[in-house]
Amino acid sequence: MPASRPGKDATTIDVGAQDGSSSAGTQRPGTEPHRSGWFHWHEPGTSAAEKKLIFKLDWFLLSFSCLYFFVKQLDQNNLSNAYVSGMKEDLDFGPGNELSWMNTYFLIGTIIGGPFANLIITIVRPRIWLPSCLIIWSLFVLFMFKTTTAGQFYALRFCIGLFESAAWPGIQYVLGCWYRKSELARRSALFVVSGVLGQMFSGFLQAALFSGMEGKGGMPAWRWLFIFDFLLAVPVALYGFFFFPDTPHTTQAFYLNEWERNRARERIEEEGRAPKGKLDRTIIKRIACSWQVYVFSLAYALWTLTCGSYIIQYFGIWLKSRKIYSVPEINNIPTSVGAINFVFMIGTGYVSDKIGRRGPVCFAVGLLLTFCYAVLTAWNVPNDFKMAVFILIGCYGCYTPLLAGWVNATCGHDQQLRAFVLGIMVSVGQAVVIPFQQYQLPSGQAPQFKKTHGWGSALAFVIALTLWTGFGIDLARKWFEGRQSKADVQEIDTKAEAVEA
């Protein structure tokens, strides 16, 4: 074997800082940086051996991650599809904002479970933890086909949220363990896109069930939806138990040879992200003194307060209120929101990886969202225009992979801090959206929310999100790091004075 690592050919690039993160990795000997075109999947100069490693990661790690999140979003969105497909009428729902309360109980479960689930994943192998959570929450989804009261839905939705809380931050954490900073945004985008496809498939599945399963077994089609969702989850969980690779420093994946395992560790260590943190009593201080936990929790909270993740629900309710669309159409038309989400996630992932910054990308998307929410706030516009705006709001979803990649890139080697930030920012976001969604955008006031001024309130948070992610995060990082540098200098001076004395 030559003296230089086989992981790179004669040329490579510096995989240093993005988004202001410090670069612990330096350019390797015998290499020189160069740029490639916009559409590339590997860093320029990646050798055939390392491309094979990345291919295996994309095939096994990324495929399970995408399937996992696909099922997660399918299970999260099946309720709104069932609601507009006969569940509301069959169970006499509507005046009591039952759908909003089902969302609320789900969010409470997510809030409680998120931070703990992502600390557990630093101790329990992800290959065991994540598929186990999938099986458990899917069982609760299955139980919903027998529910007859709102209270039963509330209890089951809480349990589903409790175990689903492991999905998004857990997968993002594992992706951050394997991929370089320059690779993360695209992979994170593909992962979240799979959830968008889950949203879309849920609508198509409910439409198909309504046409083919209505009355089968003496049950309405909306009950069959929960059964089919469970059946889809089982093979995905089994796939994860056998093929998910854990993390580079714990992997026992049979499809990785010894060189590939070592190279996977080196790739992360070269960027200063070797797992050095421990889950001990210092974790509280490390979290409390970090800038990431505050900055990204605020960013995610502002994102949730736009209520963009509920736009398919509101879109479906608006379509139903017009009384000119069939049930299959009401389920199928909102899937176009997912198509927009898909385009923006992939596009913004490529752009942010290419320019090495996420702030400008977030700002550009925020401007489009501001326009869309301003139109819905005005409301009295032509229906075709309003439909186009509902669909365009699908661009909101690209914020989640961008923020997750940002966290993975800036939290460095502290795996517990990185895991906790990914979990707590989701919990904080879900916590603040509960009262907002209940009082400003309750399902009983949908789709206009005229009495509660829901769209206008959401518009204010869209503007705040645009400014904070576009400029605020970078400014806050510089301020925190400036204070830390001054504190380090003072500490060194104090120690020097003590030695002289």
QUICOR-V46077 format. One line per field, one symbol per residue. ss: DSSP state (H for helix, E for strand, L for the rest). phi: phi as a letter, one per 30 degrees, with the letter a starting at -180 (. if undefined). psi: psi as a letter, one per 40 degrees, with the letter a starting at -180 (. if undefined). A space follows every 50 residues. Layout:
ss = ???
phi = ???
psi = ???
This chain:
ss = LLLLLLLELLLLLLLLLLLLLLLLLLLLLLLLLLLLLLLLLLLLLELHHH HHHHHHHHHHHHHHHHHHHHHHHHHHHHHHHHHHHHHHHHLLLLLLLHHH HHHHHHHHHHHHHHHHHHHHLLLLLHHHHHHHHHHHHHHHHHHHHHLLLH HHHHHHHHHHHHHHHHHHHHHHHHHHHHLLHHHHHHHHHHHHHHHHHHHH HHHHHHHHHHHHLLLHHHLLHHHHHHHHHHHHHHHHHHHHHHHLLLLLLL LLLLLLLHHHHHHHHHHHHLLLLLLLLLLLLLHHHHHHLLLHHHHHHHHH HHHHLLLHHHHHHHHHHHHHHHLLLLHHHHHHHLHHHHHHHHHHHHHHHH HHHHHLLLHHHHHHHHHHHHHHHHHHHHLLLLHHHHHHHHHHHHHHHHHH HHHHHHHHHHLLLLHHHHHHHHHHHHHHHHHHHHHHHHHHLLHHHLLLLL LLLHHHHHHHHHHHHHHHHHHHHHHHHHHHHHHHHHHHHHHHHHHHHHHH L
phi = .ddddddbddbabdcddbhiddcddcddeibbdaccddcbccdeiddddd dddddddddcddddeddddedededdcddddddcckdeddchckdchedd dddddddddddddeddddddddcdeedcdddddddddddddedddcdbbd eddddddddddecdddddddddddeddccdedcdddddddddeddddded dddddddddddcceidiibdddddedddddddddddddedeccddibedb dbeddcddddddddddedddcicddcdbdbddddddddcddddddddddd ddddddhddcddddddddddddhbcdeeddddedddddddeedddddddd dddddibceddddddddddeddddddddidbedddddddedddededddd dddddddedcdidddddddddddddddddddddeddddccbdddcdcdhd dchdddddedddddddddddbddddddddddddddddddddddddddddd d
psi = hidiieeiaeiaihfaiifeiihdhihiieiiiiiaadgidiihehiddd ddddddddddddddddddddddddddeddddddefeddddeficdefddd dddddddddddddcdddeddeedhhddddddddddddddddddeeeieid dddddddddddddeeecddddddddeddiideeddddddddddddddddd ddddddddddddeheheeiiddddddddddddddddddddddehebidee ifheehiddddddddddddeeffhgeiigaeeddddddeidddddddddd ddddeefdeeddddddddddddfeiidddddddeeddddddddddddddd ddddeeiddddddddddddddddddddddgiiddddddddddeeeddedd dddddddddeebegddddddddddddddddddedddddddfideeiedfd defddddddddddddddddddddddddddddddddddddddddddddddd .
